[in-house]
Structure formats: C-alpha cells, structure tokens
Amino acid sequence: MAAADGRWRELLLQALGHEPDNHPAREALADLYWSRFVEAEEAGQTATAQVFRALVDQYHDGKYAIELVGDGHLELESDPP
C-alpha cells in the first residue's frame, strides 16, 4: 500500500473509532480494500487477495455484495466456432 493510502486508511479507522457506524468512512475503507483486493487477484496473490476480501466484507455494508458472491457469467465467442 502506498504511503498516502496508509495515511488515508489510518484517518478512516480513527473516524470509525469515534463513530463506528460512519457510513462514508466505512464506504471509503471498503473502496480502498476493494481496489487492493482486485490488484492482488490480478497479480495472482491469492493469500493477499483473501486478506483484502475479508476487509471488504467487514466494511462494505452491501456495496460489493454482488461482486463478492462470486457468481459470474462468462460468454465466449470463437472464430472458427
């Protein structure tokens, strides 16, 4: 995580320490952790992705519910068929 992300994360966690149900802080943390989760998945870093997925689960309040279910749809077209 970049230094700016680390500082941003620290401030958000401080806000939640004062107001645990602070929706904007929870959403910002979920967004930060989601981006890290996606980066780790794309890099094939399974263990790191699992850590960030758990953090998204903790803070997303439903925002990433569909994405986290893991029910995807893949459609392939080939030429020749």
C-alpha positions as CSV (number, residue, x, y, z in Angstrom):
1,M,0.0,0.0,0.0
2,A,1.3,3.4,-0.9
3,A,2.1,5.9,1.9
4,A,-0.9,8.0,1.0
5,D,-3.2,5.0,1.2
6,G,-1.8,4.1,4.5
7,R,-2.4,7.6,5.9
8,W,-5.9,7.7,4.4
9,R,-6.7,4.2,6.0
10,E,-5.4,5.4,9.3
11,L,-7.7,8.5,9.3
12,L,-10.7,6.4,8.3
13,L,-10.1,4.0,11.1
14,Q,-9.7,6.8,13.5
15,A,-13.1,8.2,12.3
16,L,-14.6,4.8,12.9
17,G,-13.1,4.7,16.3
18,H,-15.1,7.7,17.2
19,E,-18.2,6.8,15.2
20,P,-18.3,3.1,14.3
21,D,-21.4,3.5,12.1
22,N,-19.9,6.3,10.0
23,H,-21.1,5.2,6.6
24,P,-18.8,7.5,4.4
25,A,-15.8,6.2,6.3
26,R,-16.9,2.6,6.1
27,E,-17.6,3.0,2.3
28,A,-14.2,4.7,1.7
29,L,-12.4,1.8,3.5
30,A,-14.4,-0.8,1.5
31,D,-13.4,1.0,-1.7
32,L,-9.8,1.1,-0.7
33,Y,-9.7,-2.5,0.2
34,W,-11.7,-3.5,-2.9
35,S,-9.1,-1.9,-5.1
36,R,-6.3,-3.7,-3.3
37,F,-8.3,-7.0,-3.5
38,V,-8.7,-6.6,-7.3
39,E,-5.0,-5.8,-7.7
40,A,-4.0,-8.8,-5.6
41,E,-6.3,-11.1,-7.6
42,E,-5.0,-9.8,-10.9
43,A,-1.4,-10.4,-9.7
44,G,-2.2,-13.9,-8.6
45,Q,-1.5,-13.2,-5.0
46,T,-4.1,-15.4,-3.5
47,A,-3.3,-15.0,0.2
48,T,-3.2,-11.2,-0.1
49,A,-6.5,-11.2,-2.0
50,Q,-8.1,-13.3,0.7
51,V,-6.9,-10.7,3.4
52,F,-8.3,-7.8,1.4
53,R,-11.6,-9.7,0.6
54,A,-12.1,-10.2,4.3
55,L,-11.6,-6.5,4.9
56,V,-14.0,-5.6,2.2
57,D,-16.5,-8.0,3.8
58,Q,-16.0,-6.1,7.1
59,Y,-16.8,-2.6,5.7
60,H,-18.8,-2.8,2.5
61,D,-22.3,-2.7,4.1
62,G,-23.7,-4.3,0.9
63,K,-21.9,-2.2,-1.7
64,Y,-19.9,-5.1,-3.0
65,A,-22.4,-7.9,-2.2
66,I,-23.0,-8.9,-5.8
67,E,-19.2,-8.9,-6.7
68,L,-18.3,-10.9,-3.6
69,V,-20.9,-13.7,-4.2
70,G,-18.6,-14.9,-7.0
71,D,-21.5,-15.9,-9.3
72,G,-20.1,-14.8,-12.6
73,H,-21.1,-15.1,-16.2
74,L,-18.7,-15.8,-18.9
75,E,-19.6,-15.8,-22.6
76,L,-17.0,-16.8,-25.1
77,E,-17.2,-16.5,-28.9
78,S,-14.6,-18.1,-31.1
79,D,-13.8,-17.9,-34.7
80,P,-14.0,-20.6,-36.0
81,P,-16.7,-21.9,-33.7
